[in-house]
Amino acid sequence: MSYGDHKLFLYDTSVDLVISSDGLYVDNRPMNNKKLTAHKGLSNEIVFNIRNKDRKLQQVSSDVLRGTMVLPSTGKRIFTRLLTHTGTTGQVKLSIVEGDLSNLDAGLYQLYVSRETPEGTDLPVFADQNNNIVFDIEVKDQTQYTPVDTQTANVSTFMQVTNTNNGDEGNVFVTSALKGNQARNFSSCLHSIAIHPDAYTGRIDIQASCMDNIPSTSNNSTDWFNVVSNISLTANSTIIVDSNKAIDELIVGNSATAGGQIKFTEGTNNGSNFVALKAPNNTAASTIFTLPNGDGTAGQFMKTDGGGNLSFETIFSNIDMAGDTGTDTYNTNETLTFAGGAGMQAAVTDNTVTINATGLTDSNLSGSAAISNANLANPTITLGSSTLTLGATTQDVAGLTSLVVDDITINGQTLSTTASNKDININPHGTGTIKVPSGYEDRSGFDNQSLANKAYVDQVAQGLDTKPSCRAATTADLSATYNNGSSGVGATLTAGSNGAIVVDGVSLSANDRLLVKNQSTASENGIYVVSTQGDGSTAFVLTRATPEDQPSELSGGAFVFVEEGTIGSNNGYVFTHTGAPTFGTTSLDVVQFSGAGSVIAGAALTKSGNTLDVAVDNSSIEVSTDSLRVKALGITNSMLAGSIASSKLADPIFFTDETSTQGQVSVGGTLEFLAGEGMNTTANGNKLTIAGELATNTNIGVAKFNANNFDVTSGDVEIATIDGGSF
């Protein structure tokens, strides 16, 4: 680009940040080398890409991320803003509005980002690979310039208007005409006017004229038109106060049906809540409340004199009192004393007066010491919600909220003791035990502080995650249609045809628990209850059992026992998937874990207690050092069931020719015999014949010699007779 090319560039300010799910780590490679800059007088946006240590963008749409700007020299927080998600995975945006920087000096500041997880935990977001979370941001004031007045006028002399139309000539004054800036008098220009009054009271009207010459200054002159008939507040307007920052009158409210209100908002870092003072929607008359000239003392109330004057006062009240003897008037500003009489003592604690009989004797009683119930004003008492009659026997008392017996306190659902370092013992008599209801350990409220029964303790001690037993277990696919419900809750298996459900020889009834373990789609497996038994006109329906329809209740390793069935009776099965499943997706594979009472010795096996052995005849088969093997020379022809396939024989047949070249053929294979010149081979049944061919003029073979003419001895041929004929 040449020096004369002036170009502007629009680009995203994008910064990479790192989150870590497994703690801190060390990686000294630079990550964020960008210099962040924010400009005063403008709104600034900074885009952050949230990555992990492998530089992959992370899904943080469910997290709350905040950006905080601080002054490094003092650590003072300037602002905290929520980051907005841009819609792109791993990308958030910090918006810094113009007002955030208006009161800041240009210079270097620090910025950091934190995130709040859905669980409410605040975690750091790292600015570099060295586990630092803060980075520098420079604030510049390149756009912060002070406006320059185009015209200034100091008006100290006001002229009284004549011929006024409003009937109040003595109180109407005007200034001299101020000529506008000719260079700025365009039809599309806006003019800003600042008025700085000094101890002025009254109404200000601003008028303008389009006259080229000096217009008339009379109040009824048609040379002028009102720019603003009455100065009023609009959106983004400013309330003008005097040199003492005073406002003579502030009118709040402009609704036809609701009274005006003043709102005092909380700090924006905390939220948008407020405290408000509101006028009634309808008042009988205008009222002015005059506040006290100072604060009152603790416990005082604000009182009105009926004329709008408010003051702090201590409120006193008189109470007329009468006893068996004497009367008096008690003022709440006085001290009321409760004095016990003979044999009585009064004790005051907080706002409670307790009267105890400490030395009641026969002499203290008026009359006989033996007072019958009939002579008592209240012959009964209420204990809890039970009425107790004096002198009568009450066996059951209900409605007590707290009961203390010796060192034991029963309060609500809590049994406790306040005695120092004392045990609480529950001691059933004889062979009795402390029991909890069946299925107690499967309740949703069962936690680490809950009482546990023996079965649960046993299974925990054995490291088993046991579930309540099932009546039966499947042995094959049910040929049913699966519906996942709401993420497994209410999931069903509905038979494809009508008929009552029978599994492994067991006719199941409604609400029976069934272990489904053989579905061709393994995600359909699980623990179900029979919700519809089925009949000739209705298909059976199975519904995932509660609480095993929750992923946490059917995690890998969950164990369930089967009670009945031809195959599954008394067997234990375990789910072999990993962790908490996603119903409808995770394959819920089930394998047999135990078989108490169901293991029998099958064919060729013997059982002694818990030991299974192979039954051997020790003639053809034997056990040798914990191994099963064929006994040497022990298998006879009669023991062989049919023939042995040639492929089962280890060694082939080997043969060699006259040059010692070796060949081989597998047993059962074809061995071909090829004769040489003058030789023939013939196969017939189980015989192979090798014979020589007779010789001819064109074929080498076996020759036949006439004994009259030739002698053949040991292969030697000799001519015996030559007849002398032609040759």
ABEGO torsion letter per residue (X at the ends): XBAABBBBBBBBBBBBBBBBAAEBBBBABBABABBBBBBBGBBBBBBBBBBBAAGBBBBAAABBBBBBBBBAAAGBBABBBBBBBAGBBGBBBBBBBAAAAAABBBEBBBBBBBBBBAAGBBBBBBABAAGBABBBBBBBAAABBBBBBABBBBBABBBBBBGBAAGBAAABBBBBBBBBBAAABBAABBBBBBBBBBGBBEBBBBBBBABABBBBABAABAABBBABABBBBBBGBBBBBBAAGBBABBBBEABAABBBBBBBBBBAAAEABBBBBBBBABBABBBBBBBBABBBBBGBBBBBAGAGBBBBBBBBBBBBBBBABEBBBBBAABBBBBBBBBGBBBBBBEABBBBBBAABBAAABBEBABBBAAABABABBBBEABBBBBGBBBABBBGBABBBBEABBBBEABBBBABBGBBBBBBBBEABBBBBBBGAAABAABBAABBBBAAAAAAAAAGBBBBBBBABBBABBAGBBBBAEBGGBGBBBBBABBEBBBBGGBBBBBGBBBBBAABABAAABEBBBBABAEBAABBBBBBBBOAAABAAAABBGBBBBBABEAAABGBBBBBABBEBBBBGABBBBBBBABBBGABBBBBGBBBBEABBBBBBAGAABBBBGGBBBBBBGABBAAABBEBBBAAABABBBBBBBAAGBBBBBBBGBBBBBBBBBGBBBBBBEABBBBBBBBBBAABBBBBBBBAAABBBBGGBBBBABBAGBBX
